[in-house]
Amino acid sequence: MNCRVLTTPSRTKVFFLLLMQAFLLYLFIQYSLNPELTETSVEDGSDHRPLMVDKSTIPPTAKPLAILASERRVRFIKEYCSKSKEEVIRTYPYFLDYLQTLLNWIWMVSPKHHLFYCATPKSGSTTWKSYIMEDLKINWTGLDTHDAATSYIGSLEVYNEINLTTVEFLETYRPENRFLFVRNPWARLASAYDDKIKDKKWKLKNLCIGWEIYQNVKKVTFEQFIDCILERPERLLYQPHTHPVSSLCAVCHMDYNVIFRGAG
């Protein structure tokens, strides 16, 4: 693989192009909705958890607003990819280098639920992995949720059984339910800072060059975090917590049919 050394201006440009592309896509699929539509959760009256809904059994006039909003997002994603697929694909991670992370941590599957779920970090992925494993009656007491999900609902086994290239897998694997959560990318970045950086600054070494200068700083500010990322924005393509959802979930290859909006 040929690598190109980026100058500081081009690094800055790459970072903001990636982030702005994600932000514009978010706006495209979110604010093109009817502004009077407000999403509500589809909940179980007993424990207030989201339900798996068979959309075909709900009369069109009775569909929950969250389902209607999801259907519109799906249409907008298809329209966006029909016009800008090559541009989106250029931001995809190097699948060969990143494949184990994608299969074990991001692309989740559940044959029982006929489900493919793109578990984007900082968009409720821990909660949804827990819901899926609880419904499968999996006991992961004592294990980290993400480690347990890797073992029980990671897509590596399915991927190996199908025996296709990564792109072929994404373009042909079609369980009945294929869903992801979108979130304002600026909110995701702020959440990554709060969760991974503010009180755990050693994580900076996974994101950027020059992180050592903050070792004696008690609390790394958000501005310092951004400055550190700008030193090497291409690291975004290897860090799920900052990687744009549009490319992390390969939205122009996997045909998602449920797209919900996370908080923020």
C-alpha positions as CSV (number, residue, x, y, z in Angstrom):
1,M,0.0,0.0,0.0
2,N,1.4,3.4,-1.0
3,C,1.4,6.0,1.7
4,R,1.5,9.7,1.1
5,V,2.9,12.1,3.7
6,L,0.4,14.9,4.3
7,T,1.5,18.5,4.9
8,T,-0.1,20.3,7.8
9,P,-2.6,22.3,5.5
10,S,-3.6,19.1,3.7
11,R,-4.0,17.2,7.0
12,T,-6.3,19.9,8.2
13,K,-8.2,19.8,5.0
14,V,-8.6,16.0,5.1
15,F,-9.9,16.1,8.6
16,F,-12.5,18.8,8.0
17,L,-13.5,17.2,4.6
18,L,-14.2,13.9,6.4
19,L,-16.1,15.6,9.2
20,M,-18.0,17.9,7.0
21,Q,-19.0,15.1,4.7
22,A,-20.3,13.1,7.7
23,F,-22.1,16.2,9.0
24,L,-23.7,17.1,5.6
25,L,-24.9,13.5,5.2
26,Y,-26.4,13.6,8.7
27,L,-28.2,16.9,7.8
28,F,-29.3,15.4,4.5
29,I,-31.0,12.4,6.0
30,Q,-32.2,14.2,9.2
31,Y,-33.4,17.7,8.3
32,S,-34.9,16.8,5.0
33,L,-37.6,15.1,7.0
34,N,-40.9,16.9,7.6
35,P,-39.9,19.4,10.3
36,E,-43.2,18.7,12.1
37,L,-42.3,15.1,12.5
38,T,-40.9,14.2,15.9
39,E,-39.5,10.8,16.6
40,T,-40.9,8.8,19.4
41,S,-39.6,5.5,20.8
42,V,-41.4,2.2,20.1
43,E,-41.6,0.9,23.6
44,D,-42.7,-2.1,25.6
45,G,-45.1,-0.9,28.4
46,S,-43.3,-3.2,30.9
47,D,-39.7,-2.2,30.7
48,H,-39.6,0.6,28.2
49,R,-37.2,-1.1,25.8
50,P,-37.4,-0.7,22.0
51,L,-39.3,-3.5,20.3
52,M,-38.5,-5.3,17.1
53,V,-41.6,-4.3,15.0
54,D,-42.9,-6.2,12.0
55,K,-43.5,-3.1,9.8
56,S,-45.7,-5.1,7.4
57,T,-48.4,-5.7,10.0
58,I,-48.8,-2.0,10.8
59,P,-51.3,0.0,8.7
60,P,-49.6,3.0,7.0
61,T,-51.7,5.4,8.9
62,A,-50.8,3.8,12.2
63,K,-47.0,3.6,11.8
64,P,-45.0,5.1,14.7
65,L,-43.3,8.3,13.8
66,A,-39.9,6.7,14.4
67,I,-40.7,4.1,11.7
68,L,-41.8,6.8,9.3
69,A,-38.7,8.8,9.9
70,S,-36.5,5.7,9.4
71,E,-38.2,5.0,6.1
72,R,-37.4,8.5,4.9
73,R,-33.8,8.2,5.9
74,V,-33.5,5.0,4.0
75,R,-34.8,6.7,0.8
76,F,-32.5,9.7,1.3
77,I,-29.4,7.4,1.8
78,K,-30.3,5.6,-1.5
79,E,-30.6,8.9,-3.3
80,Y,-27.4,10.2,-1.8
81,C,-25.4,7.0,-2.8
82,S,-26.9,7.1,-6.3
83,K,-25.3,10.5,-6.8
84,S,-22.2,10.4,-4.6
85,K,-21.2,6.7,-4.1
86,E,-17.6,7.1,-5.3
87,E,-17.1,10.1,-3.0
88,V,-18.4,8.1,0.0
89,I,-16.3,5.0,-0.9
90,R,-13.1,7.1,-0.8
91,T,-13.6,7.5,2.9
92,Y,-14.1,3.8,3.6
93,P,-11.4,2.3,5.8
94,Y,-8.8,-0.1,4.3
95,F,-10.9,-3.2,4.7
96,L,-8.0,-5.6,4.8
97,D,-6.2,-3.7,7.6
98,Y,-9.4,-3.0,9.5
99,L,-11.4,-6.1,8.8
100,Q,-11.0,-7.9,12.2
101,T,-12.3,-4.8,14.0
102,L,-15.2,-4.4,11.7
103,L,-16.2,-8.0,11.9
104,N,-15.7,-8.4,15.7
105,W,-16.8,-5.0,17.0
106,I,-18.8,-3.1,14.4
107,W,-20.8,-5.4,12.1
108,M,-23.0,-7.4,14.4
109,V,-25.3,-10.3,13.2
110,S,-28.1,-12.3,14.8
111,P,-29.5,-15.1,12.7
112,K,-32.4,-15.5,15.2
113,H,-33.5,-11.9,14.6
114,H,-32.5,-12.0,10.9
115,L,-30.4,-9.1,11.7
116,F,-27.3,-7.1,10.6
117,Y,-26.5,-4.2,12.9
118,C,-23.8,-1.7,12.4
119,A,-22.7,-0.9,16.0
120,T,-21.3,2.6,15.6
121,P,-19.4,3.7,18.7
122,K,-20.9,6.8,20.5
123,S,-24.3,6.0,19.1
124,G,-25.8,3.6,21.6
125,S,-23.8,0.6,20.5
126,T,-23.2,-0.8,24.0
127,T,-26.9,-0.6,24.9
128,W,-28.1,-2.2,21.6
129,K,-25.5,-5.0,21.9
130,S,-26.9,-5.7,25.4
131,Y,-30.5,-5.7,24.1
132,I,-29.7,-8.2,21.4
133,M,-27.7,-10.6,23.7
134,E,-30.3,-10.4,26.4
135,D,-33.0,-11.4,23.9
136,L,-30.8,-14.3,22.9
137,K,-30.7,-15.4,26.6
138,I,-26.9,-14.9,26.7
139,N,-25.3,-14.6,30.1
140,W,-22.1,-12.5,29.9
141,T,-21.7,-11.8,33.6
142,G,-18.2,-10.8,34.3
143,L,-17.4,-10.0,30.7
144,D,-17.2,-6.6,29.0
145,T,-20.2,-6.1,26.8
146,H,-18.2,-5.5,23.7
147,D,-16.0,-8.6,24.3
148,A,-19.1,-10.7,24.8
149,A,-20.7,-9.3,21.7
150,T,-17.5,-10.2,19.7
151,S,-17.9,-13.8,20.8
152,Y,-21.7,-14.1,20.4
153,I,-22.9,-11.7,17.7
154,G,-19.8,-10.7,15.8
155,S,-20.0,-11.3,12.1
156,L,-16.7,-13.1,11.7
157,E,-18.2,-16.6,11.6
158,V,-20.9,-15.6,9.1
159,Y,-18.3,-13.8,7.0
160,N,-16.1,-16.9,6.9
161,E,-19.0,-19.2,6.0
162,I,-20.1,-17.0,3.1
163,N,-16.5,-16.9,1.8
164,L,-16.7,-13.7,-0.2
165,T,-14.6,-10.6,-0.4
166,T,-15.6,-7.8,2.0
167,V,-17.4,-5.8,-0.6
168,E,-19.2,-8.9,-1.9
169,F,-20.3,-9.7,1.6
170,L,-21.7,-6.2,2.1
171,E,-23.4,-6.2,-1.2
172,T,-25.0,-9.7,-0.9
173,Y,-25.6,-10.4,2.8
174,R,-29.2,-9.4,3.2
175,P,-31.0,-10.6,6.4
176,E,-34.5,-9.2,6.8
177,N,-33.5,-6.5,9.3
178,R,-30.4,-4.3,8.5
179,F,-30.2,-1.3,10.8
180,L,-27.9,1.5,12.1
181,F,-28.1,4.6,14.2
182,V,-27.0,8.0,12.9
183,R,-25.9,10.8,15.1
184,N,-24.7,14.4,14.6
185,P,-21.0,13.8,13.9
186,W,-20.0,16.8,16.0
187,A,-21.9,15.3,19.0
188,R,-20.1,12.0,18.4
189,L,-16.7,13.7,18.4
190,A,-17.6,15.6,21.7
191,S,-18.8,12.3,23.2
192,A,-15.6,10.5,22.2
193,Y,-13.6,13.3,24.0
194,D,-15.8,13.0,27.1
195,D,-15.6,9.3,27.2
196,K,-12.1,8.5,26.0
197,I,-9.9,11.6,26.4
198,K,-10.9,14.0,29.1
199,D,-10.0,11.8,32.0
200,K,-8.0,9.1,30.1
201,K,-5.5,11.2,28.1
202,W,-3.3,8.1,27.4
203,K,-5.9,7.2,24.7
204,L,-4.6,10.1,22.7
205,K,-1.8,7.9,21.4
206,N,-4.3,5.9,19.5
207,L,-5.6,9.0,17.7
208,C,-2.7,11.4,16.9
209,I,0.9,12.3,16.7
210,G,2.3,14.6,19.4
211,W,0.1,13.3,22.2
212,E,3.2,13.2,24.5
213,I,3.1,16.9,25.1
214,Y,-0.1,16.5,27.0
215,Q,1.2,13.8,29.4
216,N,1.7,16.4,32.2
217,V,-1.6,18.1,31.6
218,K,-4.2,17.2,34.2
219,K,-7.1,17.6,31.8
220,V,-6.8,17.8,28.1
221,T,-9.2,20.4,26.7
222,F,-11.5,19.7,23.7
223,E,-9.5,22.2,21.7
224,Q,-6.2,20.3,22.5
225,F,-7.9,17.1,21.5
226,I,-8.9,18.6,18.1
227,D,-5.4,20.0,17.6
228,C,-3.9,16.6,18.3
229,I,-6.2,14.9,15.8
230,L,-5.2,17.6,13.2
231,E,-1.7,16.4,13.4
232,R,-2.7,13.2,11.7
233,P,-6.3,13.2,10.6
234,E,-5.9,10.0,8.5
235,R,-6.0,8.2,11.9
236,L,-9.7,8.8,11.8
237,L,-9.9,6.0,9.3
238,Y,-8.6,3.6,11.9
239,Q,-10.4,4.8,15.0
240,P,-14.0,3.8,15.2
241,H,-14.9,6.4,17.8
242,T,-14.2,9.2,15.3
243,H,-14.7,7.4,12.0
244,P,-17.7,8.8,10.0
245,V,-20.7,6.6,10.2
246,S,-21.3,6.8,6.5
247,S,-18.0,5.0,5.8
248,L,-17.7,2.9,9.0
249,C,-21.1,1.3,8.1
250,A,-20.4,1.2,4.4
251,V,-23.8,2.8,3.7
252,C,-23.4,2.6,-0.1
253,H,-22.8,-1.1,-0.1
254,M,-25.0,-2.5,2.8
255,D,-28.6,-1.9,1.9
256,Y,-29.9,-0.7,5.3
257,N,-33.7,-0.7,5.7
258,V,-33.9,0.7,9.2
259,I,-32.0,3.9,10.2
260,F,-32.7,5.5,13.5
261,R,-31.4,8.7,15.0
262,G,-29.4,8.5,18.2
263,A,-29.2,11.3,20.8
264,G,-27.4,14.5,19.9
